[in-house]
Amino acid sequence: MKSIPRYVTFCLLLLALASCAFGVYRGEAVIIFKKAVNICLECIGIG
């Protein structure tokens, strides 16, 4: 079985970090955090 070259791993890591940064830039992190809080509060029975 061949191993994946380092440059492929590095490029995928950069792509993942760029995608995360773009999502934060668009404000999606805030939306996801609000949904997570609502789900947690519903599971506990507070919300």
PDB file of N, CA, C and O in Angstrom:
ATOM      1  N   MET A   1       0.840  -1.177   0.000  1.00  0.00           N
ATOM      2  CA  MET A   1       0.000   0.000   0.000  1.00  0.00           C
ATOM      3  C   MET A   1       0.889   1.245   0.000  1.00  0.00           C
ATOM      4  O   MET A   1       1.778   1.379   0.841  1.00  0.00           O
ATOM      5  N   LYS A   2       0.649   2.139  -0.930  1.00  0.00           N
ATOM      6  CA  LYS A   2       1.440   3.354  -1.022  1.00  0.00           C
ATOM      7  C   LYS A   2       0.962   4.385  -0.011  1.00  0.00           C
ATOM      8  O   LYS A   2      -0.226   4.474   0.297  1.00  0.00           O
ATOM      9  N   SER A   3       1.900   5.152   0.491  1.00  0.00           N
ATOM     10  CA  SER A   3       1.527   6.230   1.397  1.00  0.00           C
ATOM     11  C   SER A   3       1.218   7.489   0.585  1.00  0.00           C
ATOM     12  O   SER A   3       1.685   7.655  -0.542  1.00  0.00           O
ATOM     13  N   ILE A   4       0.433   8.353   1.179  1.00  0.00           N
ATOM     14  CA  ILE A   4       0.048   9.591   0.516  1.00  0.00           C
ATOM     15  C   ILE A   4       1.227  10.566   0.612  1.00  0.00           C
ATOM     16  O   ILE A   4       1.797  10.743   1.689  1.00  0.00           O
ATOM     17  N   PRO A   5       1.589  11.193  -0.496  1.00  0.00           N
ATOM     18  CA  PRO A   5       2.690  12.165  -0.457  1.00  0.00           C
ATOM     19  C   PRO A   5       2.397  13.320   0.502  1.00  0.00           C
ATOM     20  O   PRO A   5       1.242  13.691   0.712  1.00  0.00           O
ATOM     21  N   ARG A   6       3.442  13.870   1.066  1.00  0.00           N
ATOM     22  CA  ARG A   6       3.277  14.951   2.046  1.00  0.00           C
ATOM     23  C   ARG A   6       2.603  16.181   1.455  1.00  0.00           C
ATOM     24  O   ARG A   6       1.831  16.854   2.138  1.00  0.00           O
ATOM     25  N   TYR A   7       2.890  16.478   0.188  1.00  0.00           N
ATOM     26  CA  TYR A   7       2.295  17.689  -0.390  1.00  0.00           C
ATOM     27  C   TYR A   7       0.785  17.549  -0.528  1.00  0.00           C
ATOM     28  O   TYR A   7       0.068  18.545  -0.436  1.00  0.00           O
ATOM     29  N   VAL A   8       0.288  16.338  -0.745  1.00  0.00           N
ATOM     30  CA  VAL A   8      -1.165  16.139  -0.824  1.00  0.00           C
ATOM     31  C   VAL A   8      -1.790  16.364   0.546  1.00  0.00           C
ATOM     32  O   VAL A   8      -2.824  17.022   0.658  1.00  0.00           O
ATOM     33  N   THR A   9      -1.172  15.824   1.578  1.00  0.00           N
ATOM     34  CA  THR A   9      -1.664  16.022   2.935  1.00  0.00           C
ATOM     35  C   THR A   9      -1.651  17.503   3.296  1.00  0.00           C
ATOM     36  O   THR A   9      -2.613  18.016   3.869  1.00  0.00           O
ATOM     37  N   PHE A  10      -0.562  18.186   2.962  1.00  0.00           N
ATOM     38  CA  PHE A  10      -0.438  19.612   3.260  1.00  0.00           C
ATOM     39  C   PHE A  10      -1.500  20.425   2.519  1.00  0.00           C
ATOM     40  O   PHE A  10      -2.100  21.330   3.098  1.00  0.00           O
ATOM     41  N   CYS A  11      -1.732  20.110   1.253  1.00  0.00           N
ATOM     42  CA  CYS A  11      -2.747  20.828   0.472  1.00  0.00           C
ATOM     43  C   CYS A  11      -4.148  20.607   1.029  1.00  0.00           C
ATOM     44  O   CYS A  11      -4.949  21.540   1.077  1.00  0.00           O
ATOM     45  N   LEU A  12      -4.445  19.402   1.443  1.00  0.00           N
ATOM     46  CA  LEU A  12      -5.760  19.115   2.034  1.00  0.00           C
ATOM     47  C   LEU A  12      -5.933  19.840   3.361  1.00  0.00           C
ATOM     48  O   LEU A  12      -7.020  20.330   3.667  1.00  0.00           O
ATOM     49  N   LEU A  13      -4.871  19.909   4.145  1.00  0.00           N
ATOM     50  CA  LEU A  13      -4.928  20.635   5.408  1.00  0.00           C
ATOM     51  C   LEU A  13      -5.170  22.120   5.168  1.00  0.00           C
ATOM     52  O   LEU A  13      -5.978  22.738   5.860  1.00  0.00           O
ATOM     53  N   LEU A  14      -4.474  22.693   4.191  1.00  0.00           N
ATOM     54  CA  LEU A  14      -4.690  24.102   3.861  1.00  0.00           C
ATOM     55  C   LEU A  14      -6.112  24.355   3.353  1.00  0.00           C
ATOM     56  O   LEU A  14      -6.723  25.370   3.689  1.00  0.00           O
ATOM     57  N   LEU A  15      -6.630  23.438   2.552  1.00  0.00           N
ATOM     58  CA  LEU A  15      -7.994  23.575   2.054  1.00  0.00           C
ATOM     59  C   LEU A  15      -9.007  23.521   3.199  1.00  0.00           C
ATOM     60  O   LEU A  15      -9.967  24.292   3.217  1.00  0.00           O
ATOM     61  N   ALA A  16      -8.797  22.624   4.143  1.00  0.00           N
ATOM     62  CA  ALA A  16      -9.694  22.513   5.300  1.00  0.00           C
ATOM     63  C   ALA A  16      -9.648  23.782   6.151  1.00  0.00           C
ATOM     64  O   ALA A  16     -10.691  24.278   6.578  1.00  0.00           O
ATOM     65  N   LEU A  17      -8.457  24.306   6.399  1.00  0.00           N
ATOM     66  CA  LEU A  17      -8.332  25.530   7.192  1.00  0.00           C
ATOM     67  C   LEU A  17      -8.947  26.728   6.470  1.00  0.00           C
ATOM     68  O   LEU A  17      -9.577  27.579   7.098  1.00  0.00           O
ATOM     69  N   ALA A  18      -8.765  26.791   5.158  1.00  0.00           N
ATOM     70  CA  ALA A  18      -9.362  27.880   4.384  1.00  0.00           C
ATOM     71  C   ALA A  18     -10.887  27.789   4.410  1.00  0.00           C
ATOM     72  O   ALA A  18     -11.566  28.813   4.491  1.00  0.00           O
ATOM     73  N   SER A  19     -11.423  26.589   4.344  1.00  0.00           N
ATOM     74  CA  SER A  19     -12.879  26.411   4.392  1.00  0.00           C
ATOM     75  C   SER A  19     -13.427  26.827   5.754  1.00  0.00           C
ATOM     76  O   SER A  19     -14.472  27.472   5.835  1.00  0.00           O
ATOM     77  N   CYS A  20     -12.732  26.462   6.810  1.00  0.00           N
ATOM     78  CA  CYS A  20     -13.155  26.868   8.163  1.00  0.00           C
ATOM     79  C   CYS A  20     -13.107  28.381   8.301  1.00  0.00           C
ATOM     80  O   CYS A  20     -14.036  28.986   8.838  1.00  0.00           O
ATOM     81  N   ALA A  21     -12.042  28.991   7.825  1.00  0.00           N
ATOM     82  CA  ALA A  21     -11.913  30.451   7.918  1.00  0.00           C
ATOM     83  C   ALA A  21     -13.009  31.147   7.120  1.00  0.00           C
ATOM     84  O   ALA A  21     -13.554  32.155   7.571  1.00  0.00           O
ATOM     85  N   PHE A  22     -13.337  30.627   5.948  1.00  0.00           N
ATOM     86  CA  PHE A  22     -14.398  31.216   5.135  1.00  0.00           C
ATOM     87  C   PHE A  22     -15.754  31.111   5.833  1.00  0.00           C
ATOM     88  O   PHE A  22     -16.556  32.043   5.784  1.00  0.00           O
ATOM     89  N   GLY A  23     -16.005  29.980   6.477  1.00  0.00           N
ATOM     90  CA  GLY A  23     -17.257  29.816   7.214  1.00  0.00           C
ATOM     91  C   GLY A  23     -17.364  30.784   8.381  1.00  0.00           C
ATOM     92  O   GLY A  23     -18.432  31.340   8.633  1.00  0.00           O
ATOM     93  N   VAL A  24     -16.266  30.988   9.091  1.00  0.00           N
ATOM     94  CA  VAL A  24     -16.261  31.953  10.202  1.00  0.00           C
ATOM     95  C   VAL A  24     -16.456  33.362   9.654  1.00  0.00           C
ATOM     96  O   VAL A  24     -17.182  34.161  10.246  1.00  0.00           O
ATOM     97  N   TYR A  25     -15.823  33.670   8.542  1.00  0.00           N
ATOM     98  CA  TYR A  25     -15.958  34.982   7.917  1.00  0.00           C
ATOM     99  C   TYR A  25     -17.414  35.275   7.543  1.00  0.00           C
ATOM    100  O   TYR A  25     -17.877  36.408   7.670  1.00  0.00           O
ATOM    101  N   ARG A  26     -18.124  34.251   7.086  1.00  0.00           N
ATOM    102  CA  ARG A  26     -19.534  34.428   6.689  1.00  0.00           C
ATOM    103  C   ARG A  26     -20.482  34.448   7.878  1.00  0.00           C
ATOM    104  O   ARG A  26     -21.667  34.735   7.709  1.00  0.00           O
ATOM    105  N   GLY A  27     -19.990  34.151   9.079  1.00  0.00           N
ATOM    106  CA  GLY A  27     -20.830  34.188  10.276  1.00  0.00           C
ATOM    107  C   GLY A  27     -21.529  32.878  10.568  1.00  0.00           C
ATOM    108  O   GLY A  27     -22.443  32.839  11.393  1.00  0.00           O
ATOM    109  N   GLU A  28     -21.125  31.811   9.917  1.00  0.00           N
ATOM    110  CA  GLU A  28     -21.781  30.529  10.115  1.00  0.00           C
ATOM    111  C   GLU A  28     -21.462  29.918  11.470  1.00  0.00           C
ATOM    112  O   GLU A  28     -22.252  29.131  11.991  1.00  0.00           O
ATOM    113  N   ALA A  29     -20.326  30.264  12.046  1.00  0.00           N
ATOM    114  CA  ALA A  29     -19.954  29.710  13.352  1.00  0.00           C
ATOM    115  C   ALA A  29     -20.944  30.162  14.419  1.00  0.00           C
ATOM    116  O   ALA A  29     -21.299  29.387  15.307  1.00  0.00           O
ATOM    117  N   VAL A  30     -21.388  31.402  14.336  1.00  0.00           N
ATOM    118  CA  VAL A  30     -22.352  31.934  15.310  1.00  0.00           C
ATOM    119  C   VAL A  30     -23.683  31.198  15.183  1.00  0.00           C
ATOM    120  O   VAL A  30     -24.304  30.852  16.187  1.00  0.00           O
ATOM    121  N   ILE A  31     -24.111  30.965  13.964  1.00  0.00           N
ATOM    122  CA  ILE A  31     -25.383  30.276  13.729  1.00  0.00           C
ATOM    123  C   ILE A  31     -25.332  28.850  14.281  1.00  0.00           C
ATOM    124  O   ILE A  31     -26.268  28.397  14.938  1.00  0.00           O
ATOM    125  N   ILE A  32     -24.238  28.154  14.009  1.00  0.00           N
ATOM    126  CA  ILE A  32     -24.102  26.778  14.485  1.00  0.00           C
ATOM    127  C   ILE A  32     -24.030  26.737  16.002  1.00  0.00           C
ATOM    128  O   ILE A  32     -24.594  25.836  16.622  1.00  0.00           O
ATOM    129  N   PHE A  33     -23.339  27.709  16.616  1.00  0.00           N
ATOM    130  CA  PHE A  33     -23.255  27.761  18.067  1.00  0.00           C
ATOM    131  C   PHE A  33     -24.633  27.980  18.681  1.00  0.00           C
ATOM    132  O   PHE A  33     -24.971  27.351  19.685  1.00  0.00           O
ATOM    133  N   LYS A  34     -25.431  28.866  18.087  1.00  0.00           N
ATOM    134  CA  LYS A  34     -26.786  29.114  18.604  1.00  0.00           C
ATOM    135  C   LYS A  34     -27.646  27.857  18.506  1.00  0.00           C
ATOM    136  O   LYS A  34     -28.400  27.550  19.430  1.00  0.00           O
ATOM    137  N   LYS A  35     -27.538  27.126  17.394  1.00  0.00           N
ATOM    138  CA  LYS A  35     -28.311  25.895  17.239  1.00  0.00           C
ATOM    139  C   LYS A  35     -27.869  24.856  18.259  1.00  0.00           C
ATOM    140  O   LYS A  35     -28.705  24.144  18.817  1.00  0.00           O
ATOM    141  N   ALA A  36     -26.571  24.760  18.508  1.00  0.00           N
ATOM    142  CA  ALA A  36     -26.056  23.791  19.481  1.00  0.00           C
ATOM    143  C   ALA A  36     -26.558  24.115  20.882  1.00  0.00           C
ATOM    144  O   ALA A  36     -26.922  23.211  21.635  1.00  0.00           O
ATOM    145  N   VAL A  37     -26.581  25.377  21.232  1.00  0.00           N
ATOM    146  CA  VAL A  37     -27.077  25.778  22.558  1.00  0.00           C
ATOM    147  C   VAL A  37     -28.552  25.421  22.688  1.00  0.00           C
ATOM    148  O   VAL A  37     -28.972  24.903  23.722  1.00  0.00           O
ATOM    149  N   ASN A  38     -29.348  25.693  21.646  1.00  0.00           N
ATOM    150  CA  ASN A  38     -30.777  25.375  21.699  1.00  0.00           C
ATOM    151  C   ASN A  38     -31.004  23.875  21.843  1.00  0.00           C
ATOM    152  O   ASN A  38     -31.870  23.456  22.611  1.00  0.00           O
ATOM    153  N   ILE A  39     -30.248  23.068  21.124  1.00  0.00           N
ATOM    154  CA  ILE A  39     -30.402  21.611  21.214  1.00  0.00           C
ATOM    155  C   ILE A  39     -30.049  21.147  22.625  1.00  0.00           C
ATOM    156  O   ILE A  39     -30.759  20.326  23.206  1.00  0.00           O
ATOM    157  N   CYS A  40     -28.960  21.667  23.172  1.00  0.00           N
ATOM    158  CA  CYS A  40     -28.547  21.254  24.527  1.00  0.00           C
ATOM    159  C   CYS A  40     -29.592  21.638  25.561  1.00  0.00           C
ATOM    160  O   CYS A  40     -29.907  20.856  26.459  1.00  0.00           O
ATOM    161  N   LEU A  41     -30.126  22.840  25.432  1.00  0.00           N
ATOM    162  CA  LEU A  41     -31.133  23.284  26.408  1.00  0.00           C
ATOM    163  C   LEU A  41     -32.410  22.455  26.271  1.00  0.00           C
ATOM    164  O   LEU A  41     -33.074  22.186  27.272  1.00  0.00           O
ATOM    165  N   GLU A  42     -32.760  22.051  25.069  1.00  0.00           N
ATOM    166  CA  GLU A  42     -33.952  21.221  24.889  1.00  0.00           C
ATOM    167  C   GLU A  42     -33.741  19.837  25.482  1.00  0.00           C
ATOM    168  O   GLU A  42     -34.659  19.262  26.066  1.00  0.00           O
ATOM    169  N   CYS A  43     -32.523  19.295  25.332  1.00  0.00           N
ATOM    170  CA  CYS A  43     -32.248  17.968  25.895  1.00  0.00           C
ATOM    171  C   CYS A  43     -32.308  17.978  27.417  1.00  0.00           C
ATOM    172  O   CYS A  43     -32.781  17.023  28.035  1.00  0.00           O
ATOM    173  N   ILE A  44     -31.828  19.058  28.014  1.00  0.00           N
ATOM    174  CA  ILE A  44     -31.855  19.161  29.469  1.00  0.00           C
ATOM    175  C   ILE A  44     -33.286  19.421  29.949  1.00  0.00           C
ATOM    176  O   ILE A  44     -33.646  19.050  31.066  1.00  0.00           O
ATOM    177  N   GLY A  45     -34.081  20.048  29.117  1.00  0.00           N
ATOM    178  CA  GLY A  45     -35.467  20.342  29.471  1.00  0.00           C
ATOM    179  C   GLY A  45     -35.681  21.759  29.942  1.00  0.00           C
ATOM    180  O   GLY A  45     -36.738  22.069  30.492  1.00  0.00           O
ATOM    181  N   ILE A  46     -34.704  22.631  29.741  1.00  0.00           N
ATOM    182  CA  ILE A  46     -34.834  24.024  30.175  1.00  0.00           C
ATOM    183  C   ILE A  46     -35.570  24.845  29.118  1.00  0.00           C
ATOM    184  O   ILE A  46     -36.400  25.692  29.449  1.00  0.00           O
ATOM    185  N   GLY A  47     -35.259  24.587  27.835  1.00  0.00           N
ATOM    186  CA  GLY A  47     -35.811  25.414  26.772  1.00  0.00           C
ATOM    187  C   GLY A  47     -37.100  24.907  26.323  1.00  0.00           C
ATOM    188  O   GLY A  47     -37.712  25.487  25.426  1.00  0.00           O
TER     189      GLY A  47
END
